[in-house]
Each structure stands twice: as C-alpha cells, then as structure tokens.
Amino acid sequence: MSVPRSFPTMVVSPDGSIYALGGYTTGFVPLSSAEVFRDGKWRALPPMRYPHAGAFSVTLEDGRVVVGGGSAEAFGIGQTLGVEMFDPVSETFDPLGIMPGRRALSSAVMLKDSTVVVSGNWYASDNIVLYTADGEFSIFKPVTEERSAPLLFPTEDGDVLVFGGTDTRGEYLSGWVDCLKGDSFKPELFEEYLPYVLRPASSNGYALGGGSYLFPVMRRSDGQIAIARVQGKEFSLLPTDEPISMALPDSAQIYWDRLLVDRARRKAYMTGLSEGHGCAVLVVDYDQALDGGEAKLSLLFAPEEDGPFPYESRSILLRPGQIALVGGRMEDNFHPVSSAFILHVDDFEDVPARNGFPWPWLLVSGFLAGLVLVLVVRRGKPAPAPAESPRVDLLSRIVALMEEGRLYLRKDLRLSDVAAELGTNATYVSACLNGQLGRSFSDFVASFRVEHAKRLLQEHPDMPLGQVADESGFLSERSFFRNFKLITGKTPSEWRLG
C-alpha cells in the first residue's frame, strides 16, 4: 500500500477491486485516507470525511458502504460520532450525519428492509442503534452485556442475534445473546466456550446461508480454539475430525484470527500467525458436518522467510479460494506495515519430495510493489526449525512486563491493560497464558502478588498482614489470604513462622 496501515476497513467490490479505508498509521495515529488496489497497483483515493480506525462498516444492496465511528485520537483513545457513505463507483465519500453516541470497535449489519443495525463500543457505553431509510440514527434498545466488536447475525425471521467475547474494556463476558426483537438468552455452549472475536467484521463473512453461521470460539479453561455453528437460535460446536492445531510441529504457538466462509467452495478458512515462524491457514471442509458427520481440517503453512507476515493483518475473502491479508503491524501498534498478500488457498499441488516428504506449494501474491512470490506451504508435516526470531516470544514479554514493570501491584489491573502495554490483543494474551502455562490471567497475576507478599513477610516481619496485602496489589485481605493459601499451601501467618 502507499500508506502503512493497521486496522483498516476492508471492502471488496464486485469487479475484484480491494479498498483499504482508514485505520492507524505510524505512531498509532488514526487515518482519514483511503486507497484501492486495482490492475496490479495501489492508488490513493480522495480522503474520507472523518478518520476511521476501529470503525464499523456495512455494504448496502447497491454496493455503497456505510462506514462509521472509530477512535477519536492517537493511541486508540476515545470514540467518534461521524458516519459517511463510500461509493465505489464514484470513489467518493459523503457524510451521513452523526450517531446518538460516540462509538469505536462497533459492528453493523443490514436487514432485508435496508435498516442498518449497529452495536458495540470501546471504553464507552453500548446499546443497539438503528439507521433507517429516512437517514436517521436512533437508539433502539439497551443490551444485556456491553460488548466490543460483537457479532451481529440476522435470522430468517427478521431478528438479529448480538453477542461477543469481550466487554467494552476487553474483559471476558458471561455469554448472553441479545436479540433485536425478542428477549436475551444464554446458550449452554457459552458456559464452556466464549466467542473468539478480535475486531469488527461483517456477518456476511460468517454466513452459510439460510440463517446459519460459523464462527470461532475459545474454550474458557485452556484457550483451545474450536468452530461453532448457529442455526436460528441454536448454538453448537461444529464436529471436526481433529482438534484445531494451536501450534506448529516444532511447538511454536499459532495465534488464530477471524474465520472466513467460502460458500462457493463449501469451505471456511481461518488465518493465523506463528511469531517469527510464518503464516498459517486452517481449511475447514464443513460440508459433511452439516449433514451429521465431521468437518475435515487441513493446515497450510508459509514460513516467515517468505513473508515476513505481520500481526493482525486484515483478512478478507476476495473470491473463491483467495484470501487477502492487508496491513497489520510487526512489533507494536506504533509500527504498522504497508504490505499486503493474496493467498491462493486452493492453488497448490504436490512437488518433488523435500527431506523425504512431498510438499504442497501455495501461490502467494505480494502486492506491495508488484512482487510475486511462490511460497512453500507445509500441511501436516514437520517443518524444518526456522531461524530464531528477532522478536521476543509473547510469554517472555508478558513475564518481563510483570517482573520489570511490576504491573501486578496495580489493584485495578485488567487483561486489556497488559495487552495495551504489549501492543497486542487481550485474547492473544489470555490464549498464551492458557496454552503455555495452563493458567488464567487472574491466577497468573495472583502468583506474582503472592511472591511479592512473601518477600514483604520475610523482610518486614512486623508488617501487619493488611498492609502486606495492600502493598502486594490485592484488592482485599480476603483475596490475599485465599490466593496465598492456594499457592503456598499455608496461610500468611503460617508462612511467616516458617
């Protein structure tokens, strides 16, 4: 692209043109610029009326796109009111007015009567808003749980299911589903799993048709990713022939992103990144699972040296069997990239054996500067150990942040605070702790607080236990005693006595 971007709004027109609207650029600054990829090159468009980073978007029946909200300032701070209409034919942006409240990390969907439904927010209150044919925004109803980047799935009877994985501050939700028309409800599935949603996305990308959808979920206990299906208002796991791989053969962890349903091929794809190792694509052949069988899973992999592949690229289905990965970041939110790739997921064939294995090839087009690469893709075979990444492993970064920054001493410390310090996503941090340590975030933080308390008890034998608890970051003495006994097997008084 002509401008480094992370979190742009992505639009694909019927002629295959790819539009990147807004996002953040270098310095974590929101953008009002836009560009299009057509005829093998990127070209700048007239600027948008407002900056949009972390915005919602929805494509209308006539091909025009409603884009709204997003962060108000640099560093992902605040929310905005502005909404505009993008016309891919004239490549112009026209203002639509303002919403009845500031929004960022919202999602939107269009109903059959052309009403646009909007919900979700970030560090601000949430509700369900409607944009009707008369050009007016209005608050329709409150929500049971305030959410960031929720999923909005229209049903065949004209209702909309609204649900998500995290609240407006990045904390995990209990799993309630709000309805545009009916009462809210909590699916049994969400007792064990929560929706794995990283950023706003169109419901069309998840739709199987007939009011049925696929979307990724994460098991609360250990961070294992799975695929769920919604049919009407029934939520269930999609049966698969094997669990989704959370790591490469050399144990390098894969951080999965959003799911894309390819209705023409009857498959779904989920892209992922293994830090310093490369890009992975999970192929879900779901046909048999819809008829009582199991979905077949295949894993494709392109090594880092053939990228490099950034974090949090915006993935979008271009046409059957093709995925675009646009923008993202290499280290943190202050350093977005201008690279973009097209993954030709189904265009691979067996080639002569390498190290005794027949490797399939995947064609990947890099369209940053007209570069075209052919990348080896490893599927279900042990890959040679790659060169050590210059980037530090996420778990090591989390531990270093605790040990050196002593964030555990903050009584109000949240999962989203740690993610913000690391320039990553709260879901990634949680999945890392669950996957590599088998621990929840709260248990992980409590272990550091208990170690700090042990040092205070040893160095200051006369310090009151209430003061030890307070200076170790615990919200209360009760929490201090419970966690101390759970981790050490002794009460603080017993531990002090030796």
HUVENZI-V626570 format. One record per residue. NEAR is the number of other ideal C-beta (glycine too) atoms within 8 Angstrom. Layout:
BEGIN
NEAR / NEAR
END
This chain:
BEGIN
14 / 7 / 9 / 11 / 16 / 14 / 11 / 13 / 11 / 12 / 12 / 11 / 9 / 4 / 5 / 9 / 10 / 15 / 15 / 16 / 15 / 17 / 16 / 14 / 11 / 7 / 6 / 8 / 8 / 14 / 14 / 10 / 10 / 14 / 13 / 12 / 13 / 10 / 3 / 5 / 8 / 9 / 9 / 7 / 10 / 6 / 8 / 14 / 9 / 10 / 11 / 18 / 14 / 13 / 15 / 14 / 14 / 11 / 10 / 10 / 5 / 4 / 11 / 10 / 12 / 16 / 15 / 17 / 16 / 16 / 15 / 10 / 7 / 8 / 6 / 12 / 7 / 9 / 14 / 14 / 10 / 10 / 14 / 14 / 11 / 15 / 11 / 12 / 5 / 5 / 8 / 7 / 12 / 8 / 10 / 10 / 7 / 7 / 12 / 7 / 11 / 12 / 18 / 19 / 11 / 15 / 14 / 15 / 13 / 11 / 11 / 5 / 5 / 9 / 10 / 12 / 16 / 16 / 16 / 17 / 17 / 14 / 8 / 11 / 7 / 10 / 11 / 14 / 14 / 11 / 12 / 8 / 6 / 4 / 7 / 7 / 11 / 8 / 8 / 9 / 8 / 5 / 13 / 6 / 10 / 8 / 17 / 13 / 14 / 12 / 14 / 13 / 12 / 12 / 11 / 6 / 4 / 8 / 10 / 13 / 14 / 16 / 12 / 14 / 10 / 14 / 11 / 12 / 9 / 10 / 10 / 9 / 12 / 6 / 11 / 11 / 13 / 14 / 13 / 11 / 6 / 5 / 4 / 9 / 8 / 10 / 8 / 6 / 12 / 14 / 7 / 7 / 13 / 11 / 14 / 12 / 13 / 9 / 10 / 12 / 11 / 8 / 13 / 6 / 12 / 12 / 11 / 11 / 6 / 5 / 9 / 11 / 12 / 15 / 13 / 13 / 14 / 16 / 11 / 7 / 5 / 7 / 12 / 10 / 12 / 14 / 16 / 15 / 13 / 13 / 7 / 7 / 9 / 6 / 10 / 8 / 10 / 13 / 7 / 14 / 6 / 5 / 6 / 13 / 8 / 10 / 10 / 12 / 7 / 9 / 6 / 10 / 12 / 12 / 11 / 12 / 11 / 12 / 13 / 13 / 12 / 12 / 8 / 5 / 8 / 8 / 9 / 12 / 14 / 14 / 17 / 12 / 13 / 14 / 11 / 10 / 11 / 14 / 14 / 15 / 15 / 15 / 12 / 16 / 11 / 14 / 8 / 11 / 12 / 7 / 6 / 3 / 7 / 8 / 15 / 9 / 12 / 9 / 11 / 15 / 13 / 15 / 13 / 11 / 8 / 10 / 12 / 6 / 11 / 14 / 9 / 12 / 14 / 13 / 11 / 12 / 12 / 10 / 6 / 7 / 9 / 11 / 14 / 16 / 14 / 15 / 18 / 14 / 13 / 9 / 7 / 8 / 11 / 8 / 10 / 15 / 11 / 11 / 11 / 15 / 14 / 12 / 14 / 12 / 12 / 7 / 8 / 10 / 6 / 5 / 8 / 4 / 7 / 8 / 5 / 4 / 7 / 7 / 12 / 11 / 11 / 14 / 9 / 13 / 9 / 10 / 12 / 8 / 3 / 6 / 7 / 6 / 8 / 6 / 11 / 10 / 13 / 10 / 9 / 5 / 8 / 5 / 11 / 5 / 4 / 13 / 4 / 5 / 10 / 4 / 8 / 6 / 8 / 13 / 10 / 8 / 10 / 14 / 8 / 10 / 12 / 12 / 8 / 6 / 8 / 8 / 11 / 11 / 10 / 8 / 7 / 4 / 10 / 9 / 12 / 11 / 10 / 15 / 13 / 8 / 9 / 12 / 9 / 9 / 8 / 12 / 11 / 11 / 16 / 14 / 13 / 13 / 15 / 13 / 12 / 8 / 8 / 5 / 9 / 8 / 11 / 6 / 8 / 12 / 12 / 11 / 10 / 11 / 15 / 13 / 8 / 14 / 15 / 10 / 8 / 12 / 13 / 8 / 6 / 8 / 7 / 3 / 9 / 5 / 10 / 7 / 8 / 15 / 14 / 7 / 9 / 13 / 11 / 13 / 4 / 7 / 9 / 6 / 10 / 16 / 11 / 8 / 12 / 14 / 10 / 7 / 9 / 9 / 4 / 8 / 8 / 13 / 7 / 7 / 12 / 9 / 5 / 3
END
